[in-house]
Amino acid sequence: MFNCDRTPQLQNLMQQVGISSFKALSRAAGVSERQILRLRQGKLEQMRLDVLLKLCHVLQIPLSELVASFLVSSPSPQPPVPSTQEIADLKKEYERSQLQLEQQREILLQEFQQSSLQLLESLLLQWPTAAQKAQENPQLAAVKILPLVQKPLEKLLQAWGLEAIAPVGAELPYNPQLHQLLAGTAQPGEIVKIRYTGYLQGDKLLYRAKVSPIE
């Protein structure tokens, strides 16, 4: 147990009650001078409760004040300082973990790209040819090219868990949380028309649908 000199505190308490010496305190309290020495050395935890109570009575202080003034706690142990080698090993471990994370990130990105390319395969293969035919023949109806874009896009949205808020052209009550006015004003519940669709991913709103009031 770490010891600390508590003699000044004890002398101050003695002066307040008119006791001039430790021998006089010993006689007044009916305790040995050895017990008083323990108190002065900060060894209060080694003293019996009845001795402490006798001293409290003579010094005219409550037990809680005596304990607060004379109990000495052991100093908190200091954490060990890591050696230079330990610091170097920790740095290597950190760098190794960072490298592994970067490699995992690259692998996940490649897997994401590959899965997306598989969903868009028909679009990637057929769209350039369809675009060339459209340039050669401006009279070619767009409706014939539309499935090349629409079907792969629907597959991709489904794979990513995306859901359209409403189809373009739909008329439905205005909801400021899901709709964004392109122009004019509308009160919640008033009928508006979808101009550009928005998207949800589960409960998360990604893009609000753009709408306009119906005159």
Number of C-alpha atoms within 10 A of each C-alpha: 10 10 15 15 16 19 16 10 13 18 15 12 16 19 12 11 11 11 17 12 11 17 14 13 20 18 11 15 18 13 17 14 15 10 19 22 16 18 23 20 18 21 22 22 15 10 13 10 12 10 15 20 16 17 23 17 13 17 21 13 13 13 16 9 11 20 13 9 14 22 18 19 13 9 8 6 6 6 6 6 8 10 9 9 9 11 12 12 12 13 12 12 12 12 12 12 12 12 12 12 12 12 12 12 12 12 12 12 12 12 12 11 12 12 14 16 14 13 19 19 13 14 19 15 11 13 16 11 11 17 12 10 13 15 11 10 10 9 8 13 10 10 8 9 16 12 12 18 15 12 14 19 15 15 14 18 15 12 12 12 12 18 17 15 18 18 14 16 13 13 18 14 15 22 17 14 10 18 23 19 19 13 10 9 9 18 12 12 11 14 19 24 22 24 19 19 19 23 19 17 15 11 6 9 15 14 17 20 26 19 28 21 19 11 5
